[in-house]
Amino acid sequence: MRLTELASDLEALRTDIADELLAINRYEQQTFTLTDEEARETVARILDERKQHVALLLAQLRRLDPKQREKLDR
């Protein structure tokens, strides 16, 4: 993998992580504000999926960026 390809991959992963974290904040807030229990449960399941997405994306970021991995391991 060329350096430019790596930089592009890292940028994409970081953007994806940021987007997922924003979605997590939104869904988590909805779990407190939705009045319909079924809707709240659905959003809670989606919230868990989004958290799993962050974990998966972070694993790839750790794999591809040794300096970031070092910071995450602290």
N, CA, C, O and CB atoms as a CASP TS submission, in Angstrom:
PFRMAT TS
TARGET T0000
AUTHOR 0000-0000-0000
METHOD Language model
MODEL 1
PARENT N/A
ATOM      1  N   MET     1       0.848  -1.174   0.000  1.00  0.00           N
ATOM      2  CA  MET     1       0.000   0.000   0.000  1.00  0.00           C
ATOM      3  C   MET     1       0.894   1.238   0.000  1.00  0.00           C
ATOM      4  O   MET     1       1.815   1.353   0.808  1.00  0.00           O
ATOM      5  CB  MET     1      -0.965  -0.002   1.223  1.00  0.00           C
ATOM      6  N   ARG     2       0.611   2.145  -0.902  1.00  0.00           N
ATOM      7  CA  ARG     2       1.364   3.391  -0.967  1.00  0.00           C
ATOM      8  C   ARG     2       0.946   4.328   0.155  1.00  0.00           C
ATOM      9  O   ARG     2      -0.150   4.212   0.704  1.00  0.00           O
ATOM     10  CB  ARG     2       1.166   4.069  -2.325  1.00  0.00           C
ATOM     11  N   LEU     3       1.830   5.252   0.486  1.00  0.00           N
ATOM     12  CA  LEU     3       1.573   6.187   1.568  1.00  0.00           C
ATOM     13  C   LEU     3       0.307   7.003   1.318  1.00  0.00           C
ATOM     14  O   LEU     3      -0.464   7.249   2.246  1.00  0.00           O
ATOM     15  CB  LEU     3       2.761   7.111   1.751  1.00  0.00           C
ATOM     16  N   THR     4       0.089   7.421   0.083  1.00  0.00           N
ATOM     17  CA  THR     4      -1.109   8.207  -0.223  1.00  0.00           C
ATOM     18  C   THR     4      -2.373   7.363  -0.040  1.00  0.00           C
ATOM     19  O   THR     4      -3.407   7.867   0.399  1.00  0.00           O
ATOM     20  CB  THR     4      -1.041   8.758  -1.664  1.00  0.00           C
ATOM     21  N   GLU     5      -2.280   6.084  -0.379  1.00  0.00           N
ATOM     22  CA  GLU     5      -3.426   5.193  -0.175  1.00  0.00           C
ATOM     23  C   GLU     5      -3.693   4.999   1.311  1.00  0.00           C
ATOM     24  O   GLU     5      -4.844   4.998   1.748  1.00  0.00           O
ATOM     25  CB  GLU     5      -3.183   3.832  -0.854  1.00  0.00           C
ATOM     26  N   LEU     6      -2.632   4.835   2.077  1.00  0.00           N
ATOM     27  CA  LEU     6      -2.767   4.685   3.520  1.00  0.00           C
ATOM     28  C   LEU     6      -3.399   5.936   4.126  1.00  0.00           C
ATOM     29  O   LEU     6      -4.319   5.838   4.939  1.00  0.00           O
ATOM     30  CB  LEU     6      -1.396   4.408   4.166  1.00  0.00           C
ATOM     31  N   ALA     7      -2.915   7.092   3.738  1.00  0.00           N
ATOM     32  CA  ALA     7      -3.462   8.351   4.259  1.00  0.00           C
ATOM     33  C   ALA     7      -4.938   8.470   3.921  1.00  0.00           C
ATOM     34  O   ALA     7      -5.731   8.916   4.750  1.00  0.00           O
ATOM     35  CB  ALA     7      -2.690   9.558   3.694  1.00  0.00           C
ATOM     36  N   SER     8      -5.308   8.081   2.726  1.00  0.00           N
ATOM     37  CA  SER     8      -6.705   8.129   2.309  1.00  0.00           C
ATOM     38  C   SER     8      -7.558   7.156   3.128  1.00  0.00           C
ATOM     39  O   SER     8      -8.665   7.492   3.549  1.00  0.00           O
ATOM     40  CB  SER     8      -6.825   7.808   0.814  1.00  0.00           C
ATOM     41  N   ASP     9      -7.037   5.958   3.347  1.00  0.00           N
ATOM     42  CA  ASP     9      -7.749   4.964   4.158  1.00  0.00           C
ATOM     43  C   ASP     9      -7.933   5.456   5.593  1.00  0.00           C
ATOM     44  O   ASP     9      -9.014   5.319   6.167  1.00  0.00           O
ATOM     45  CB  ASP     9      -6.989   3.625   4.152  1.00  0.00           C
ATOM     46  N   LEU    10      -6.882   6.025   6.166  1.00  0.00           N
ATOM     47  CA  LEU    10      -6.960   6.524   7.538  1.00  0.00           C
ATOM     48  C   LEU    10      -7.964   7.668   7.654  1.00  0.00           C
ATOM     49  O   LEU    10      -8.727   7.743   8.617  1.00  0.00           O
ATOM     50  CB  LEU    10      -5.580   6.988   8.015  1.00  0.00           C
ATOM     51  N   GLU    11      -7.955   8.549   6.668  1.00  0.00           N
ATOM     52  CA  GLU    11      -8.914   9.658   6.678  1.00  0.00           C
ATOM     53  C   GLU    11     -10.348   9.123   6.607  1.00  0.00           C
ATOM     54  O   GLU    11     -11.228   9.604   7.320  1.00  0.00           O
ATOM     55  CB  GLU    11      -8.640  10.625   5.498  1.00  0.00           C
ATOM     56  N   ALA    12     -10.574   8.146   5.760  1.00  0.00           N
ATOM     57  CA  ALA    12     -11.910   7.566   5.634  1.00  0.00           C
ATOM     58  C   ALA    12     -12.344   6.907   6.940  1.00  0.00           C
ATOM     59  O   ALA    12     -13.482   7.080   7.375  1.00  0.00           O
ATOM     60  CB  ALA    12     -11.944   6.543   4.489  1.00  0.00           C
ATOM     61  N   LEU    13     -11.450   6.159   7.560  1.00  0.00           N
ATOM     62  CA  LEU    13     -11.779   5.501   8.826  1.00  0.00           C
ATOM     63  C   LEU    13     -12.091   6.521   9.913  1.00  0.00           C
ATOM     64  O   LEU    13     -13.046   6.349  10.671  1.00  0.00           O
ATOM     65  CB  LEU    13     -10.630   4.596   9.272  1.00  0.00           C
ATOM     66  N   ARG    14     -11.296   7.572   9.994  1.00  0.00           N
ATOM     67  CA  ARG    14     -11.539   8.603  11.014  1.00  0.00           C
ATOM     68  C   ARG    14     -12.857   9.318  10.777  1.00  0.00           C
ATOM     69  O   ARG    14     -13.577   9.627  11.726  1.00  0.00           O
ATOM     70  CB  ARG    14     -10.398   9.619  11.032  1.00  0.00           C
ATOM     71  N   THR    15     -13.172   9.578   9.537  1.00  0.00           N
ATOM     72  CA  THR    15     -14.455  10.204   9.218  1.00  0.00           C
ATOM     73  C   THR    15     -15.605   9.272   9.596  1.00  0.00           C
ATOM     74  O   THR    15     -16.607   9.710  10.162  1.00  0.00           O
ATOM     75  CB  THR    15     -14.526  10.566   7.716  1.00  0.00           C
ATOM     76  N   ASP    16     -15.455   7.993   9.281  1.00  0.00           N
ATOM     77  CA  ASP    16     -16.492   7.015   9.639  1.00  0.00           C
ATOM     78  C   ASP    16     -16.677   6.944  11.148  1.00  0.00           C
ATOM     79  O   ASP    16     -17.808   6.886  11.632  1.00  0.00           O
ATOM     80  CB  ASP    16     -16.137   5.624   9.088  1.00  0.00           C
ATOM     81  N   ILE    17     -15.580   6.949  11.893  1.00  0.00           N
ATOM     82  CA  ILE    17     -15.664   6.902  13.351  1.00  0.00           C
ATOM     83  C   ILE    17     -16.389   8.144  13.874  1.00  0.00           C
ATOM     84  O   ILE    17     -17.260   8.043  14.738  1.00  0.00           O
ATOM     85  CB  ILE    17     -14.251   6.793  13.976  1.00  0.00           C
ATOM     86  N   ALA    18     -16.027   9.300  13.351  1.00  0.00           N
ATOM     87  CA  ALA    18     -16.674  10.544  13.781  1.00  0.00           C
ATOM     88  C   ALA    18     -18.171  10.501  13.497  1.00  0.00           C
ATOM     89  O   ALA    18     -18.976  10.890  14.343  1.00  0.00           O
ATOM     90  CB  ALA    18     -16.036  11.756  13.077  1.00  0.00           C
ATOM     91  N   ASP    19     -18.542  10.035  12.321  1.00  0.00           N
ATOM     92  CA  ASP    19     -19.961   9.936  11.968  1.00  0.00           C
ATOM     93  C   ASP    19     -20.697   8.974  12.900  1.00  0.00           C
ATOM     94  O   ASP    19     -21.813   9.258  13.336  1.00  0.00           O
ATOM     95  CB  ASP    19     -20.117   9.477  10.511  1.00  0.00           C
ATOM     96  N   GLU    20     -20.080   7.854  13.199  1.00  0.00           N
ATOM     97  CA  GLU    20     -20.703   6.880  14.097  1.00  0.00           C
ATOM     98  C   GLU    20     -20.868   7.464  15.497  1.00  0.00           C
ATOM     99  O   GLU    20     -21.896   7.252  16.139  1.00  0.00           O
ATOM    100  CB  GLU    20     -19.868   5.588  14.155  1.00  0.00           C
ATOM    101  N   LEU    21     -19.865   8.196  15.972  1.00  0.00           N
ATOM    102  CA  LEU    21     -19.960   8.787  17.302  1.00  0.00           C
ATOM    103  C   LEU    21     -21.069   9.838  17.374  1.00  0.00           C
ATOM    104  O   LEU    21     -21.771   9.932  18.382  1.00  0.00           O
ATOM    105  CB  LEU    21     -18.626   9.411  17.694  1.00  0.00           C
ATOM    106  N   LEU    22     -21.226  10.615  16.324  1.00  0.00           N
ATOM    107  CA  LEU    22     -22.335  11.568  16.288  1.00  0.00           C
ATOM    108  C   LEU    22     -23.677  10.849  16.324  1.00  0.00           C
ATOM    109  O   LEU    22     -24.602  11.279  17.013  1.00  0.00           O
ATOM    110  CB  LEU    22     -22.244  12.447  15.039  1.00  0.00           C
ATOM    111  N   ALA    23     -23.775   9.756  15.580  1.00  0.00           N
ATOM    112  CA  ALA    23     -25.014   8.973  15.576  1.00  0.00           C
ATOM    113  C   ALA    23     -25.275   8.373  16.960  1.00  0.00           C
ATOM    114  O   ALA    23     -26.417   8.343  17.418  1.00  0.00           O
ATOM    115  CB  ALA    23     -24.942   7.853  14.512  1.00  0.00           C
ATOM    116  N   ILE    24     -24.223   7.897  17.621  1.00  0.00           N
ATOM    117  CA  ILE    24     -24.372   7.342  18.966  1.00  0.00           C
ATOM    118  C   ILE    24     -24.951   8.401  19.899  1.00  0.00           C
ATOM    119  O   ILE    24     -25.878   8.115  20.657  1.00  0.00           O
ATOM    120  CB  ILE    24     -23.012   6.828  19.505  1.00  0.00           C
ATOM    121  N   ASN    25     -24.423   9.601  19.851  1.00  0.00           N
ATOM    122  CA  ASN    25     -24.951  10.670  20.705  1.00  0.00           C
ATOM    123  C   ASN    25     -26.430  10.923  20.438  1.00  0.00           C
ATOM    124  O   ASN    25     -27.219  11.087  21.369  1.00  0.00           O
ATOM    125  CB  ASN    25     -24.158  11.960  20.490  1.00  0.00           C
ATOM    126  N   ARG    26     -26.796  10.954  19.168  1.00  0.00           N
ATOM    127  CA  ARG    26     -28.186  11.210  18.792  1.00  0.00           C
ATOM    128  C   ARG    26     -29.099  10.076  19.268  1.00  0.00           C
ATOM    129  O   ARG    26     -30.146  10.328  19.865  1.00  0.00           O
ATOM    130  CB  ARG    26     -28.304  11.382  17.267  1.00  0.00           C
ATOM    131  N   TYR    27     -28.703   8.843  19.005  1.00  0.00           N
ATOM    132  CA  TYR    27     -29.531   7.711  19.412  1.00  0.00           C
ATOM    133  C   TYR    27     -29.623   7.587  20.924  1.00  0.00           C
ATOM    134  O   TYR    27     -30.679   7.263  21.467  1.00  0.00           O
ATOM    135  CB  TYR    27     -28.984   6.427  18.826  1.00  0.00           C
ATOM    136  N   GLU    28     -28.512   7.846  21.599  1.00  0.00           N
ATOM    137  CA  GLU    28     -28.548   7.745  23.052  1.00  0.00           C
ATOM    138  C   GLU    28     -29.519   8.771  23.640  1.00  0.00           C
ATOM    139  O   GLU    28     -30.272   8.464  24.564  1.00  0.00           O
ATOM    140  CB  GLU    28     -27.140   7.944  23.639  1.00  0.00           C
ATOM    141  N   GLN    29     -29.496   9.970  23.106  1.00  0.00           N
ATOM    142  CA  GLN    29     -30.432  10.996  23.564  1.00  0.00           C
ATOM    143  C   GLN    29     -31.872  10.546  23.326  1.00  0.00           C
ATOM    144  O   GLN    29     -32.744  10.765  24.166  1.00  0.00           O
ATOM    145  CB  GLN    29     -30.162  12.337  22.847  1.00  0.00           C
ATOM    146  N   GLN    30     -32.113   9.921  22.186  1.00  0.00           N
ATOM    147  CA  GLN    30     -33.467   9.463  21.870  1.00  0.00           C
ATOM    148  C   GLN    30     -33.944   8.363  22.810  1.00  0.00           C
ATOM    149  O   GLN    30     -35.144   8.232  23.052  1.00  0.00           O
ATOM    150  CB  GLN    30     -33.524   8.969  20.442  1.00  0.00           C
ATOM    151  N   THR    31     -33.018   7.574  23.339  1.00  0.00           N
ATOM    152  CA  THR    31     -33.448   6.531  24.276  1.00  0.00           C
ATOM    153  C   THR    31     -34.018   7.143  25.553  1.00  0.00           C
ATOM    154  O   THR    31     -34.755   6.481  26.283  1.00  0.00           O
ATOM    155  CB  THR    31     -32.276   5.599  24.618  1.00  0.00           C
ATOM    156  N   PHE    32     -33.680   8.402  25.825  1.00  0.00           N
ATOM    157  CA  PHE    32     -34.219   9.093  26.994  1.00  0.00           C
ATOM    158  C   PHE    32     -35.466   9.915  26.668  1.00  0.00           C
ATOM    159  O   PHE    32     -36.259  10.216  27.560  1.00  0.00           O
ATOM    160  CB  PHE    32     -33.160   9.994  27.590  1.00  0.00           C
ATOM    161  N   THR    33     -35.642  10.275  25.406  1.00  0.00           N
ATOM    162  CA  THR    33     -36.724  11.214  25.077  1.00  0.00           C
ATOM    163  C   THR    33     -37.912  10.578  24.357  1.00  0.00           C
ATOM    164  O   THR    33     -39.019  11.113  24.412  1.00  0.00           O
ATOM    165  CB  THR    33     -36.182  12.317  24.230  1.00  0.00           C
ATOM    166  N   LEU    34     -37.702   9.457  23.689  1.00  0.00           N
ATOM    167  CA  LEU    34     -38.828   8.824  23.000  1.00  0.00           C
ATOM    168  C   LEU    34     -39.825   8.297  24.020  1.00  0.00           C
ATOM    169  O   LEU    34     -39.444   7.682  25.016  1.00  0.00           O
ATOM    170  CB  LEU    34     -38.342   7.681  22.079  1.00  0.00           C
ATOM    171  N   THR    35     -41.088   8.541  23.764  1.00  0.00           N
ATOM    172  CA  THR    35     -42.121   8.106  24.705  1.00  0.00           C
ATOM    173  C   THR    35     -42.653   6.717  24.383  1.00  0.00           C
ATOM    174  O   THR    35     -43.149   6.025  25.271  1.00  0.00           O
ATOM    175  CB  THR    35     -43.262   9.096  24.712  1.00  0.00           C
ATOM    176  N   ASP    36     -42.558   6.305  23.137  1.00  0.00           N
ATOM    177  CA  ASP    36     -43.042   4.984  22.742  1.00  0.00           C
ATOM    178  C   ASP    36     -41.983   3.931  23.073  1.00  0.00           C
ATOM    179  O   ASP    36     -40.840   4.026  22.626  1.00  0.00           O
ATOM    180  CB  ASP    36     -43.392   4.953  21.226  1.00  0.00           C
ATOM    181  N   GLU    37     -42.374   2.934  23.857  1.00  0.00           N
ATOM    182  CA  GLU    37     -41.409   1.926  24.322  1.00  0.00           C
ATOM    183  C   GLU    37     -40.809   1.124  23.177  1.00  0.00           C
ATOM    184  O   GLU    37     -39.608   0.856  23.179  1.00  0.00           O
ATOM    185  CB  GLU    37     -42.075   0.980  25.303  1.00  0.00           C
ATOM    186  N   GLU    38     -41.617   0.738  22.204  1.00  0.00           N
ATOM    187  CA  GLU    38     -41.100  -0.054  21.079  1.00  0.00           C
ATOM    188  C   GLU    38     -40.096   0.753  20.269  1.00  0.00           C
ATOM    189  O   GLU    38     -39.060   0.232  19.857  1.00  0.00           O
ATOM    190  CB  GLU    38     -42.253  -0.526  20.172  1.00  0.00           C
ATOM    191  N   ALA    39     -40.406   2.030  20.043  1.00  0.00           N
ATOM    192  CA  ALA    39     -39.467   2.903  19.317  1.00  0.00           C
ATOM    193  C   ALA    39     -38.179   3.063  20.112  1.00  0.00           C
ATOM    194  O   ALA    39     -37.088   3.033  19.542  1.00  0.00           O
ATOM    195  CB  ALA    39     -40.103   4.291  19.042  1.00  0.00           C
ATOM    196  N   ARG    40     -38.300   3.234  21.422  1.00  0.00           N
ATOM    197  CA  ARG    40     -37.127   3.375  22.283  1.00  0.00           C
ATOM    198  C   ARG    40     -36.258   2.124  22.233  1.00  0.00           C
ATOM    199  O   ARG    40     -35.032   2.223  22.172  1.00  0.00           O
ATOM    200  CB  ARG    40     -37.555   3.662  23.725  1.00  0.00           C
ATOM    201  N   GLU    41     -36.884   0.943  22.260  1.00  0.00           N
ATOM    202  CA  GLU    41     -36.134  -0.314  22.185  1.00  0.00           C
ATOM    203  C   GLU    41     -35.440  -0.473  20.840  1.00  0.00           C
ATOM    204  O   GLU    41     -34.312  -0.963  20.774  1.00  0.00           O
ATOM    205  CB  GLU    41     -37.062  -1.500  22.430  1.00  0.00           C
ATOM    206  N   THR    42     -36.110  -0.060  19.768  1.00  0.00           N
ATOM    207  CA  THR    42     -35.500  -0.124  18.437  1.00  0.00           C
ATOM    208  C   THR    42     -34.275   0.772  18.366  1.00  0.00           C
ATOM    209  O   THR    42     -33.224   0.366  17.869  1.00  0.00           O
ATOM    210  CB  THR    42     -36.514   0.280  17.356  1.00  0.00           C
ATOM    211  N   VAL    43     -34.416   1.986  18.862  1.00  0.00           N
ATOM    212  CA  VAL    43     -33.290   2.923  18.858  1.00  0.00           C
ATOM    213  C   VAL    43     -32.157   2.391  19.731  1.00  0.00           C
ATOM    214  O   VAL    43     -30.986   2.556  19.389  1.00  0.00           O
ATOM    215  CB  VAL    43     -33.738   4.317  19.351  1.00  0.00           C
ATOM    216  N   ALA    44     -32.489   1.760  20.845  1.00  0.00           N
ATOM    217  CA  ALA    44     -31.456   1.194  21.723  1.00  0.00           C
ATOM    218  C   ALA    44     -30.682   0.083  21.006  1.00  0.00           C
ATOM    219  O   ALA    44     -29.469  -0.033  21.179  1.00  0.00           O
ATOM    220  CB  ALA    44     -32.093   0.645  23.021  1.00  0.00           C
ATOM    221  N   ARG    45     -31.369  -0.727  20.210  1.00  0.00           N
ATOM    222  CA  ARG    45     -30.678  -1.767  19.435  1.00  0.00           C
ATOM    223  C   ARG    45     -29.761  -1.142  18.390  1.00  0.00           C
ATOM    224  O   ARG    45     -28.631  -1.590  18.198  1.00  0.00           O
ATOM    225  CB  ARG    45     -31.696  -2.702  18.753  1.00  0.00           C
ATOM    226  N   ILE    46     -30.251  -0.114  17.723  1.00  0.00           N
ATOM    227  CA  ILE    46     -29.432   0.588  16.730  1.00  0.00           C
ATOM    228  C   ILE    46     -28.217   1.214  17.422  1.00  0.00           C
ATOM    229  O   ILE    46     -27.111   1.182  16.881  1.00  0.00           O
ATOM    230  CB  ILE    46     -30.269   1.682  15.991  1.00  0.00           C
ATOM    231  N   LEU    47     -28.415   1.772  18.597  1.00  0.00           N
ATOM    232  CA  LEU    47     -27.325   2.355  19.376  1.00  0.00           C
ATOM    233  C   LEU    47     -26.243   1.317  19.639  1.00  0.00           C
ATOM    234  O   LEU    47     -25.057   1.596  19.464  1.00  0.00           O
ATOM    235  CB  LEU    47     -27.851   2.924  20.702  1.00  0.00           C
ATOM    236  N   ASP    48     -26.644   0.125  20.057  1.00  0.00           N
ATOM    237  CA  ASP    48     -25.663  -0.942  20.293  1.00  0.00           C
ATOM    238  C   ASP    48     -24.904  -1.302  19.018  1.00  0.00           C
ATOM    239  O   ASP    48     -23.697  -1.542  19.053  1.00  0.00           O
ATOM    240  CB  ASP    48     -26.358  -2.186  20.852  1.00  0.00           C
ATOM    241  N   GLU    49     -25.622  -1.340  17.888  1.00  0.00           N
ATOM    242  CA  GLU    49     -24.971  -1.641  16.610  1.00  0.00           C
ATOM    243  C   GLU    49     -23.949  -0.564  16.259  1.00  0.00           C
ATOM    244  O   GLU    49     -22.854  -0.868  15.788  1.00  0.00           O
ATOM    245  CB  GLU    49     -26.018  -1.767  15.486  1.00  0.00           C
ATOM    246  N   ARG    50     -24.310   0.679  16.489  1.00  0.00           N
ATOM    247  CA  ARG    50     -23.385   1.779  16.190  1.00  0.00           C
ATOM    248  C   ARG    50     -22.128   1.688  17.046  1.00  0.00           C
ATOM    249  O   ARG    50     -21.027   1.968  16.572  1.00  0.00           O
ATOM    250  CB  ARG    50     -24.071   3.133  16.411  1.00  0.00           C
ATOM    251  N   LYS    51     -22.294   1.298  18.304  1.00  0.00           N
ATOM    252  CA  LYS    51     -21.133   1.134  19.175  1.00  0.00           C
ATOM    253  C   LYS    51     -20.237   0.003  18.667  1.00  0.00           C
ATOM    254  O   LYS    51     -19.012   0.082  18.752  1.00  0.00           O
ATOM    255  CB  LYS    51     -21.580   0.853  20.624  1.00  0.00           C
ATOM    256  N   GLN    52     -20.858  -1.036  18.145  1.00  0.00           N
ATOM    257  CA  GLN    52     -20.079  -2.130  17.554  1.00  0.00           C
ATOM    258  C   GLN    52     -19.334  -1.634  16.317  1.00  0.00           C
ATOM    259  O   GLN    52     -18.189  -2.019  16.084  1.00  0.00           O
ATOM    260  CB  GLN    52     -21.000  -3.326  17.187  1.00  0.00           C
ATOM    261  N   HIS    53     -19.977  -0.790  15.533  1.00  0.00           N
ATOM    262  CA  HIS    53     -19.320  -0.221  14.350  1.00  0.00           C
ATOM    263  C   HIS    53     -18.068   0.551  14.762  1.00  0.00           C
ATOM    264  O   HIS    53     -17.019   0.417  14.132  1.00  0.00           O
ATOM    265  CB  HIS    53     -20.293   0.706  13.575  1.00  0.00           C
ATOM    266  N   VAL    54     -18.178   1.364  15.823  1.00  0.00           N
ATOM    267  CA  VAL    54     -17.020   2.130  16.296  1.00  0.00           C
ATOM    268  C   VAL    54     -15.895   1.188  16.699  1.00  0.00           C
ATOM    269  O   VAL    54     -14.732   1.426  16.373  1.00  0.00           O
ATOM    270  CB  VAL    54     -17.411   3.037  17.486  1.00  0.00           C
ATOM    271  N   ALA    55     -16.241   0.124  17.403  1.00  0.00           N
ATOM    272  CA  ALA    55     -15.218  -0.841  17.832  1.00  0.00           C
ATOM    273  C   ALA    55     -14.517  -1.459  16.622  1.00  0.00           C
ATOM    274  O   ALA    55     -13.293  -1.587  16.610  1.00  0.00           O
ATOM    275  CB  ALA    55     -15.852  -1.951  18.705  1.00  0.00           C
ATOM    276  N   LEU    56     -15.287  -1.837  15.614  1.00  0.00           N
ATOM    277  CA  LEU    56     -14.706  -2.432  14.414  1.00  0.00           C
ATOM    278  C   LEU    56     -13.814  -1.443  13.663  1.00  0.00           C
ATOM    279  O   LEU    56     -12.724  -1.795  13.212  1.00  0.00           O
ATOM    280  CB  LEU    56     -15.811  -2.935  13.493  1.00  0.00           C
ATOM    281  N   LEU    57     -14.286  -0.211  13.536  1.00  0.00           N
ATOM    282  CA  LEU    57     -13.507   0.812  12.843  1.00  0.00           C
ATOM    283  C   LEU    57     -12.236   1.162  13.607  1.00  0.00           C
ATOM    284  O   LEU    57     -11.180   1.354  13.004  1.00  0.00           O
ATOM    285  CB  LEU    57     -14.349   2.065  12.635  1.00  0.00           C
ATOM    286  N   LEU    58     -12.334   1.247  14.937  1.00  0.00           N
ATOM    287  CA  LEU    58     -11.149   1.521  15.743  1.00  0.00           C
ATOM    288  C   LEU    58     -10.118   0.404  15.607  1.00  0.00           C
ATOM    289  O   LEU    58      -8.915   0.666  15.595  1.00  0.00           O
ATOM    290  CB  LEU    58     -11.536   1.701  17.210  1.00  0.00           C
ATOM    291  N   ALA    59     -10.580  -0.820  15.506  1.00  0.00           N
ATOM    292  CA  ALA    59      -9.650  -1.941  15.329  1.00  0.00           C
ATOM    293  C   ALA    59      -8.857  -1.775  14.036  1.00  0.00           C
ATOM    294  O   ALA    59      -7.658  -2.052  13.995  1.00  0.00           O
ATOM    295  CB  ALA    59     -10.412  -3.288  15.319  1.00  0.00           C
ATOM    296  N   GLN    60      -9.524  -1.325  12.991  1.00  0.00           N
ATOM    297  CA  GLN    60      -8.827  -1.112  11.721  1.00  0.00           C
ATOM    298  C   GLN    60      -7.878   0.079  11.812  1.00  0.00           C
ATOM    299  O   GLN    60      -6.770   0.036  11.278  1.00  0.00           O
ATOM    300  CB  GLN    60      -9.836  -0.896  10.584  1.00  0.00           C
ATOM    301  N   LEU    61      -8.311   1.137  12.484  1.00  0.00           N
ATOM    302  CA  LEU    61      -7.446   2.297  12.665  1.00  0.00           C
ATOM    303  C   LEU    61      -6.200   1.910  13.461  1.00  0.00           C
ATOM    304  O   LEU    61      -5.093   2.330  13.125  1.00  0.00           O
ATOM    305  CB  LEU    61      -8.207   3.434  13.373  1.00  0.00           C
ATOM    306  N   ARG    62      -6.375   1.125  14.499  1.00  0.00           N
ATOM    307  CA  ARG    62      -5.238   0.656  15.299  1.00  0.00           C
ATOM    308  C   ARG    62      -4.283  -0.172  14.447  1.00  0.00           C
ATOM    309  O   ARG    62      -3.063  -0.062  14.576  1.00  0.00           O
ATOM    310  CB  ARG    62      -5.728  -0.173  16.501  1.00  0.00           C
ATOM    311  N   ARG    63      -4.846  -0.995  13.582  1.00  0.00           N
ATOM    312  CA  ARG    63      -4.026  -1.866  12.736  1.00  0.00           C
ATOM    313  C   ARG    63      -3.198  -1.054  11.743  1.00  0.00           C
ATOM    314  O   ARG    63      -2.040  -1.381  11.480  1.00  0.00           O
ATOM    315  CB  ARG    63      -4.913  -2.865  11.984  1.00  0.00           C
ATOM    316  N   LEU    64      -3.785  -0.012  11.200  1.00  0.00           N
ATOM    317  CA  LEU    64      -3.138   0.739  10.124  1.00  0.00           C
ATOM    318  C   LEU    64      -2.281   1.911  10.607  1.00  0.00           C
ATOM    319  O   LEU    64      -1.424   2.391   9.864  1.00  0.00           O
ATOM    320  CB  LEU    64      -4.180   1.252   9.186  1.00  0.00           C
ATOM    321  N   ASP    65      -2.498   2.377  11.832  1.00  0.00           N
ATOM    322  CA  ASP    65      -1.797   3.568  12.313  1.00  0.00           C
ATOM    323  C   ASP    65      -1.099   3.261  13.636  1.00  0.00           C
ATOM    324  O   ASP    65      -1.709   3.361  14.701  1.00  0.00           O
ATOM    325  CB  ASP    65      -2.780   4.754  12.480  1.00  0.00           C
ATOM    326  N   PRO    66       0.182   2.887  13.568  1.00  0.00           N
ATOM    327  CA  PRO    66       0.923   2.518  14.788  1.00  0.00           C
ATOM    328  C   PRO    66       0.973   3.640  15.829  1.00  0.00           C
ATOM    329  O   PRO    66       0.893   3.370  17.027  1.00  0.00           O
ATOM    330  CB  PRO    66       2.339   2.115  14.423  1.00  0.00           C
ATOM    331  N   LYS    67       1.101   4.882  15.391  1.00  0.00           N
ATOM    332  CA  LYS    67       1.147   5.994  16.346  1.00  0.00           C
ATOM    333  C   LYS    67      -0.195   6.152  17.060  1.00  0.00           C
ATOM    334  O   LYS    67      -0.230   6.419  18.261  1.00  0.00           O
ATOM    335  CB  LYS    67       1.525   7.306  15.628  1.00  0.00           C
ATOM    336  N   GLN    68      -1.293   5.989  16.331  1.00  0.00           N
ATOM    337  CA  GLN    68      -2.605   6.066  16.955  1.00  0.00           C
ATOM    338  C   GLN    68      -2.803   4.896  17.924  1.00  0.00           C
ATOM    339  O   GLN    68      -3.364   5.063  19.008  1.00  0.00           O
ATOM    340  CB  GLN    68      -3.711   6.073  15.881  1.00  0.00           C
ATOM    341  N   ARG    69      -2.339   3.720  17.521  1.00  0.00           N
ATOM    342  CA  ARG    69      -2.430   2.540  18.381  1.00  0.00           C
ATOM    343  C   ARG    69      -1.707   2.794  19.698  1.00  0.00           C
ATOM    344  O   ARG    69      -2.206   2.453  20.770  1.00  0.00           O
ATOM    345  CB  ARG    69      -1.841   1.299  17.674  1.00  0.00           C
ATOM    346  N   GLU    70      -0.537   3.391  19.603  1.00  0.00           N
ATOM    347  CA  GLU    70       0.242   3.712  20.807  1.00  0.00           C
ATOM    348  C   GLU    70      -0.555   4.631  21.736  1.00  0.00           C
ATOM    349  O   GLU    70      -0.570   4.417  22.949  1.00  0.00           O
ATOM    350  CB  GLU    70       1.587   4.377  20.421  1.00  0.00           C
ATOM    351  N   LYS    71      -1.204   5.632  21.192  1.00  0.00           N
ATOM    352  CA  LYS    71      -1.994   6.554  22.005  1.00  0.00           C
ATOM    353  C   LYS    71      -3.213   5.872  22.607  1.00  0.00           C
ATOM    354  O   LYS    71      -3.571   6.149  23.752  1.00  0.00           O
ATOM    355  CB  LYS    71      -2.430   7.747  21.173  1.00  0.00           C
ATOM    356  N   LEU    72      -3.843   5.002  21.868  1.00  0.00           N
ATOM    357  CA  LEU    72      -5.013   4.292  22.374  1.00  0.00           C
ATOM    358  C   LEU    72      -4.647   3.295  23.470  1.00  0.00           C
ATOM    359  O   LEU    72      -5.465   3.000  24.342  1.00  0.00           O
ATOM    360  CB  LEU    72      -5.717   3.574  21.238  1.00  0.00           C
ATOM    361  N   ASP    73      -3.427   2.778  23.429  1.00  0.00           N
ATOM    362  CA  ASP    73      -2.992   1.779  24.401  1.00  0.00           C
ATOM    363  C   ASP    73      -2.587   2.384  25.735  1.00  0.00           C
ATOM    364  O   ASP    73      -2.360   1.654  26.700  1.00  0.00           O
ATOM    365  CB  ASP    73      -1.844   0.994  23.842  1.00  0.00           C
ATOM    366  N   ARG    74      -2.495   3.682  25.803  1.00  0.00           N
ATOM    367  CA  ARG    74      -2.069   4.337  27.060  1.00  0.00           C
ATOM    368  C   ARG    74      -3.122   4.196  28.113  1.00  0.00           C
ATOM    369  O   ARG    74      -2.946   4.680  29.231  1.00  0.00           O
ATOM    370  CB  ARG    74      -1.763   5.819  26.837  1.00  0.00           C
TER
END
